[in-house]
Amino acid sequence: MKLKLDLHDIYNKGQSIDRALQGIIDEAVAKRAPLIEIIPGKGSGQLKKRVIRFLEQKEIKALYHRLEKDSKNFGRLFVHFRWK
């Protein structure tokens, strides 16, 4: 199971971005999903930086195993979870 979050529609709405990111993280934890695909898009890179800053918060980082930047598509991130 892979969860997917496309941020194209809310790229300029700060609070909505944070809520969407928190929601997908919460959903992954609840469903024990192994992977989230987050699509901030290519653009200027500011949205991707914001997403990475969100994911690197101490309390969020504790929930997932690793963050991967897609080497073939600059506008995509993968968040990997490891469940016991």
CYANA upper distance limits for C-alpha pairs under 8 A (distance plus 0.5 A):
  1 MET  CA     33 ALA  CA      6.37
  1 MET  CA     34 PRO  CA      7.28
  1 MET  CA     35 LEU  CA      7.68
  2 LYS  CA     33 ALA  CA      6.90
  2 LYS  CA     34 PRO  CA      7.23
  2 LYS  CA     35 LEU  CA      5.53
  2 LYS  CA     36 ILE  CA      6.18
  2 LYS  CA     37 GLU  CA      7.62
  3 LEU  CA     24 ILE  CA      8.04
  3 LEU  CA     28 ALA  CA      7.66
  3 LEU  CA     33 ALA  CA      7.69
  3 LEU  CA     35 LEU  CA      6.87
  3 LEU  CA     36 ILE  CA      5.15
  3 LEU  CA     37 GLU  CA      6.65
  4 LYS  CA     36 ILE  CA      6.12
  4 LYS  CA     37 GLU  CA      5.17
  4 LYS  CA     38 ILE  CA      6.41
  4 LYS  CA     39 ILE  CA      8.30
  5 LEU  CA     20 ALA  CA      8.32
  5 LEU  CA     21 LEU  CA      8.38
  5 LEU  CA     24 ILE  CA      7.62
  5 LEU  CA     36 ILE  CA      8.03
  5 LEU  CA     37 GLU  CA      6.74
  5 LEU  CA     38 ILE  CA      5.31
  5 LEU  CA     39 ILE  CA      6.63
  6 ASP  CA     38 ILE  CA      6.52
  6 ASP  CA     39 ILE  CA      5.20
  6 ASP  CA     40 PRO  CA      6.97
  7 LEU  CA     11 TYR  CA      6.25
  7 LEU  CA     17 ILE  CA      7.75
  7 LEU  CA     38 ILE  CA      8.04
  7 LEU  CA     39 ILE  CA      6.42
  7 LEU  CA     40 PRO  CA      5.62
  7 LEU  CA     41 GLY  CA      7.90
  8 HIS  CA     39 ILE  CA      8.02
  8 HIS  CA     40 PRO  CA      6.86
  8 HIS  CA     41 GLY  CA      7.08
 10 ILE  CA     16 SER  CA      7.16
 10 ILE  CA     17 ILE  CA      6.95
 11 TYR  CA     17 ILE  CA      7.61
 11 TYR  CA     40 PRO  CA      8.02
 11 TYR  CA     47 LEU  CA      7.20
 13 LYS  CA     17 ILE  CA      6.72
 14 GLY  CA     18 ASP  CA      7.05
 15 GLN  CA     19 ARG  CA      6.69
 16 SER  CA     20 ALA  CA      6.49
 17 ILE  CA     21 LEU  CA      6.65
 18 ASP  CA     22 GLN  CA      6.56
 18 ASP  CA     54 PHE  CA      7.98
 19 ARG  CA     23 GLY  CA      6.42
 20 ALA  CA     24 ILE  CA      6.72
 21 LEU  CA     25 ILE  CA      6.73
 21 LEU  CA     51 VAL  CA      8.30
 21 LEU  CA     54 PHE  CA      8.45
 22 GLN  CA     26 ASP  CA      6.58
 23 GLY  CA     27 GLU  CA      6.59
 24 ILE  CA     28 ALA  CA      6.60
 24 ILE  CA     36 ILE  CA      8.28
 25 ILE  CA     29 VAL  CA      6.78
 26 ASP  CA     30 ALA  CA      6.64
 27 GLU  CA     31 LYS  CA      6.53
 28 ALA  CA     32 ARG  CA      5.95
 28 ALA  CA     33 ALA  CA      5.32
 28 ALA  CA     34 PRO  CA      8.08
 28 ALA  CA     35 LEU  CA      8.21
 28 ALA  CA     36 ILE  CA      7.82
 29 VAL  CA     33 ALA  CA      7.20
 29 VAL  CA     63 LEU  CA      8.21
 32 ARG  CA     81 PHE  CA      8.47
 32 ARG  CA     83 TRP  CA      7.31
 33 ALA  CA     81 PHE  CA      7.55
 34 PRO  CA     80 HIS  CA      6.34
 34 PRO  CA     81 PHE  CA      5.31
 34 PRO  CA     82 ARG  CA      6.94
 34 PRO  CA     83 TRP  CA      8.03
 35 LEU  CA     78 PHE  CA      7.27
 35 LEU  CA     79 VAL  CA      6.18
 35 LEU  CA     80 HIS  CA      5.24
 35 LEU  CA     81 PHE  CA      6.55
 36 ILE  CA     78 PHE  CA      6.16
 36 ILE  CA     79 VAL  CA      5.56
 36 ILE  CA     80 HIS  CA      7.16
 37 GLU  CA     76 ARG  CA      7.56
 37 GLU  CA     77 LEU  CA      6.37
 37 GLU  CA     78 PHE  CA      5.20
 37 GLU  CA     79 VAL  CA      7.04
 38 ILE  CA     76 ARG  CA      6.36
 38 ILE  CA     77 LEU  CA      5.64
 38 ILE  CA     78 PHE  CA      6.71
 38 ILE  CA     79 VAL  CA      8.28
 39 ILE  CA     75 GLY  CA      6.44
 39 ILE  CA     76 ARG  CA      5.12
 39 ILE  CA     77 LEU  CA      6.90
 40 PRO  CA     47 LEU  CA      6.45
 40 PRO  CA     48 LYS  CA      5.96
 40 PRO  CA     51 VAL  CA      8.13
 40 PRO  CA     75 GLY  CA      6.22
 40 PRO  CA     76 ARG  CA      6.84
 40 PRO  CA     77 LEU  CA      8.44
 41 GLY  CA     45 GLY  CA      8.43
 41 GLY  CA     47 LEU  CA      8.33
 41 GLY  CA     48 LYS  CA      7.96
 41 GLY  CA     74 PHE  CA      8.15
 41 GLY  CA     75 GLY  CA      4.61
 41 GLY  CA     76 ARG  CA      7.08
 42 LYS  CA     48 LYS  CA      8.49
 42 LYS  CA     74 PHE  CA      6.59
 42 LYS  CA     75 GLY  CA      4.82
 43 GLY  CA     75 GLY  CA      8.47
 45 GLY  CA     49 LYS  CA      6.78
 46 GLN  CA     50 ARG  CA      6.75
 47 LEU  CA     51 VAL  CA      6.71
 48 LYS  CA     52 ILE  CA      6.71
 48 LYS  CA     75 GLY  CA      7.86
 49 LYS  CA     53 ARG  CA      6.64
 50 ARG  CA     54 PHE  CA      6.70
 51 VAL  CA     55 LEU  CA      6.70
 52 ILE  CA     56 GLU  CA      6.58
 53 ARG  CA     57 GLN  CA      7.12
 54 PHE  CA     60 ILE  CA      8.12
 55 LEU  CA     60 ILE  CA      6.32
 55 LEU  CA     61 LYS  CA      6.47
 56 GLU  CA     60 ILE  CA      7.14
 56 GLU  CA     61 LYS  CA      5.89
 57 GLN  CA     61 LYS  CA      6.37
 58 LYS  CA     62 ALA  CA      6.80
 59 GLU  CA     63 LEU  CA      7.69
 60 ILE  CA     64 TYR  CA      7.86
 61 LYS  CA     65 HIS  CA      8.32
 63 LEU  CA     81 PHE  CA      8.10
 64 TYR  CA     79 VAL  CA      7.47
 64 TYR  CA     80 HIS  CA      6.67
 64 TYR  CA     81 PHE  CA      5.22
 64 TYR  CA     82 ARG  CA      7.45
 65 HIS  CA     79 VAL  CA      8.14
 65 HIS  CA     80 HIS  CA      6.05
 65 HIS  CA     81 PHE  CA      5.32
 65 HIS  CA     82 ARG  CA      6.22
 66 ARG  CA     79 VAL  CA      6.55
 66 ARG  CA     80 HIS  CA      5.74
 66 ARG  CA     81 PHE  CA      7.46
 67 LEU  CA     77 LEU  CA      7.75
 67 LEU  CA     78 PHE  CA      6.38
 67 LEU  CA     79 VAL  CA      5.19
 67 LEU  CA     80 HIS  CA      6.74
 68 GLU  CA     77 LEU  CA      6.34
 68 GLU  CA     78 PHE  CA      5.49
 68 GLU  CA     79 VAL  CA      6.81
 68 GLU  CA     80 HIS  CA      8.17
 69 LYS  CA     74 PHE  CA      7.84
 69 LYS  CA     76 ARG  CA      7.07
 69 LYS  CA     77 LEU  CA      5.26
 69 LYS  CA     78 PHE  CA      6.85
 70 ASP  CA     74 PHE  CA      6.67
 70 ASP  CA     75 GLY  CA      8.20
 70 ASP  CA     76 ARG  CA      6.19
 70 ASP  CA     77 LEU  CA      6.26
 70 ASP  CA     78 PHE  CA      7.62
